[in-house]
Amino acid sequence: EPPRPGSANGGAKTIKPQRKPRPEDSEFWIPPGSDAHLEGGSVNCFENSLDQDHWCPQRLLGQNHELIHTVNDWHFAMLNDTDRNWFFWHALEGVVKDKVVLDIGSGSGLLSMMAARLGASKVTAIEGNTEMIRLAEKNLERNKQQEKVRLIHNLSNRVKLKPEEKADVLVSETLGALMLGEGTLNYIVDARKRLLKPGAIIIPAGGRQCAVLIESPEIATISSISGGWNGFDLSAIDTLQDTATLL
């Protein structure tokens, strides 16, 4: 098993993917926790992001703090989302048998393993974080899918495939809370041009974002001054209200 980044005493070590930054990378959103685009330098380790008096478990020493926060904020919820998982299973079912499949932003490897179990002839999974690659390798072994799935530690815009490796089907769960907030379009357009066969199937093929205006006195009380209290005018604090990013 490859050693974890970091040491037992919590000292940060350097992760050095063998890839140099390229100017065209600036066109692509970099996922939190990704280290495939780095060249030297130290990652910000999880223990260094904690308050001084907080204890850090041994298993988290040296880990990329952005990755830990992303997994805990999003990945656990997604992997336990039964409706989401069945959506991808049914979308892949019937279209991947004997096909070459590409999984962008493969994370835990779940979608790649779905494709493999549903009969794909070959699956290429691209993931930008070193530790997620290591954990995906474990998941593949435990589910006996390591022979069908090839893991690549990189960002998909940096990957080059031979003509015979190009995919018949692309699956990617890189949709953010605002659907396109994680640079999905840029990565998929690039993959369609370079990594897929003509006419390849893309899953999901599209999406719809819905919005509705609401007015809520309860929400207003946690995002602005609402009338002051007991005759005290506190409205000056409203000059600090975030009306740019707060939804």
N, C-alpha and C positions, 0 to 999 in steps of 0.2 A: 504494500500500500504506500503511495507516495506520501512523504511527510507533509504536514500542514504548514502553511506559512506562519511565521511567528515562533516563539520559543516558549518553553515552560514557564519562564519568569515574565512573560508578557511583552518582551522586546519585539519591536516591529522588524520584520525582514522585508526584503525587496522581492516583488513578483516581477519577473522579466519575460513577458511574452516576446518571442522572437519576431517582432513585427515593428517596423518603424512608422511613425505617424505620417499620414499623407494629406496634402492640402484638400483633396476631395472629401476627406472624412468630415469636414466642416458642414457638408450638405446633409449629413445624417445625424439624427438624434441618437445620443449615446445612452443606452439603458443604465439605470442606477446599478452599481455593483460590477459593471463590465470592466475587465482589465485587459481585454484583448487588444485595445488600441494604445496601451501604455508602452513606453520605452524607458525602462529603469524607473528610478524613484521609488519611494515607499508608499504603499497604500495606507490609508487612514484606518488603523486597526480599531476594532470594536471597543477594546478596553480603554483606548485613549479617548473615546467619545463619551465615556461614562463619567458621572460626578466622582470626585475623588474618593468618597466614602462608599461607593457602590462596589460590591464584590462581582468579579467576572468569573463565570464557570470556565474550567480548564478547556473544555471543548470549543469555546469561543475565542480563546486567546489567539491573536494574530489574524483573525478573520476580518475581511473587508466590511467595515461598518455599514456601508450603503447596502451591501448584499443582505446583511442581517436584518436591517430595517425593512427592506423590500420584501423579503420572505415572510416576515412577521406581519407586515401590513397588508400584503396581497396574496402571496403564494399559498399559504395555508387555507385561506378562504376559497381560493380558486380550485385547489385540488380537492377540497371537500364539497364543492358545488356540484351536486348530482345532476342537476338540469344541464349545466354547462358541459359536464363530461359526456352525458348521453347525446347532447347536440353534436359534439365532434365525432362520437362513435357512429351515430347514424349517418352523418355527412360523409364519413370515410367508407362506410359499409357499401359494398357494391361498386366502388370506383377505384379501389387500390389493389385489388387482386391481380397478382403478376405484374404490377406496375412499379416503377421507380418513384419513390416519394422523397420530398425535401421538406424538412421541418425547420423553420427559422425561429430562433428564440426558444430553443427546445427545453430549457430549464430542467425539470425533473426527468424528462424523457417520456412523460405519459403519452403524449400524442404520437410520438414515434413508436412506442410499444403498441398502441392501438393499431397503427397501420401495419406493423409487423404481424400482429396476431390475426388481423383481418386478411392476410395473405399477400402483402406487398413483397415483391421479389427482393427489394433492397431499399433501405431507408438511410438517408444522410441527415444527421441532426446537427445543426449549427447553434452554438451557445457561446456567449461572450465572457463568461466568468469561469475561472479556473476551478473553484470549489464546486460549482454546480456541475461541471464536467465530471469531476471526481465522484460526486454523489450519483449522477446519472449512470456512470459506469457500474456502481453498486446496484442500482435499481435494475439495470439491464441483466446483470448476472443473476440476481435473485428471481427475476421473472423469465430467465432462460431465453432472452432475446438478443444477447450480445453478438450472435453470429449474423444477424440480419441488419443490425443498426450500427452505422459508423458515426462516431462523434467527432466533430471538428470544433476546436476552440478558436473562435474568431468571430468577427462581425461579418454578416453575409455579404456586405458590399466589398469585402476584401477577398472573398473566396473565389477561386477559379476551379471549374470542373471540366474534365475531358468531355468530348461530345457524347461518349457512351454513358457518362455519369449524369447527364442532364435529366431532369425529373419530368415525369408524366403528371405528377400531382404535387402541388405545394399546399402545405398546411401550416398555419401560423396563428398563434394566439398572442399577438402583440398589440392588442386593442387596449387603450387606456380607459380611464373613467370617462373621458370625453371622446371616446372612440379613436380618434386619429391623433391623440396627444402624444403617442409614443413613436411617431414617425413611421407608422405603418405603410403609408402610401409610398414614401421614398424607397423603403426596403423592398416592397413587393414589385414596384415598377422596375427597379434594378434587377431583381431576381427574374422577372419575366423576360427581360432583355438578354440576360447572360447565363442563367442557371436552369431555365426550363426549356422543354421541347416546344415547338410551335403547337398551339392549341391546348396547352396544358390546363388541367383543372386547378382552380385556386379555391381553397377552403379556409375561411368563409369567402363566398363570392361577392358579398356586399354587406351593407349594414344600414341601419336607420337609427338616427339619434332623435329622440323626442324631448321636448321641453314644454313647460307650462309655467305661466306666471302665478305666483302665490303672494298673499299678504298674510303675515302672521305676527300678531302682537307678541307672542311668546318668543319667536326668533328675534324680533326687534330688540328685546331686552338683553340679548347677549351680543348684539352687534352695534348698538348705538345707545345714546342716552335717551331715555324715554320719560320725559316730563320731570326729571329730577326727583327729589324725595323730601316730603314734609316741608314744602315751600322753598327748598334750596335749589337754586339754578345751577346745574352742573353742565350746561350745554357746551361750555368751552372745550370739553374733552372730545366733542364730536369732530373737532378739527383733525383728530388722529384716526378717524374712521377709515378703514381700508375699503374704498369703493372701486379699486382697480382689480384686486384678485379675490376678494371675499365674495362667495356665492351664498 
